[in-house]
Every structure is written in structure tokens, then in C-alpha cells.
Amino acid sequence: MTNLLPRDHERLQGVHPHLVRVVIEARKAAPFIVLEGLRSRERQAKLVALGASRTMNSRHLTGHAVDLGYWLDDGDAVPENGEIRWDWPLYAQLASAMKGAAQKLGVAITWGGDWASFPDGPHFELDRGKYP
């Protein structure tokens, strides 16, 4: 795997440094791009209105969460239509890379794909118990 793209680093601005370290380490094991990190309250409200989120208490508002997209690069290192995949088994692979990186670095994370009520494959956040 290659390093994060410049656009990924831009999207990690304002994200907690421990989570950034996990993302960078996980990228060595799985192909993904950073879809979103820190969010404004206005953006979160729009996502709730659209049904894409269920809470105004999102960890994205404090920089404690990221959304990642599984990326099947065609070789040009530019994310394009069709290269970002939403197939659930691919997010299990991405989760394995993120959880492994978090364990290696001693950072407690939670994967949205493990949530029973509203599974969210692209979502990773710092554990609320360790990172209030």
C-alpha cells in the first residue's frame, strides 16, 4: 500500500492526532481514501435531515471520527467514480486494517460496522470511554 494522498491529509485536518496516526498506519495494510473527518454543525444537521446520520452528537463534530472509503485504484492514484466501493465485505477488510493499526499503536477505536442499530461501515471513531 502507498501513503495517504494529499487530499486525505487535507480531510484529516482537525482530527485528533491519535486517530490520524491510526489512519496512517492502517493505510499501509488496506487501500482507502479519507472521505470525511471533522464536520461543522451545519454539515451534521444536513446529514441528519437526509437520514445519513441519526445524531447531532456525532464524534465528527469534535474531530474524534473519520469516514473512510474503500478504494480500488486503477493505477493513476486519483480517486474517480467507480473506484470507491461500498461492498460490505470490503469494509470488513478495512475494519481489520484499522483495528490492527489501533491495537499496534495502543489507541482505542470503535468501528461503526459493529453497531447493531445503525451499522456504518465507513465510520471509525475514538472510543468514548478513553477519549471523552
Order of alpha helices (4+ residues) and beta strands (2+ residues): alpha-alpha-beta-alpha-beta-beta-alpha-beta-beta
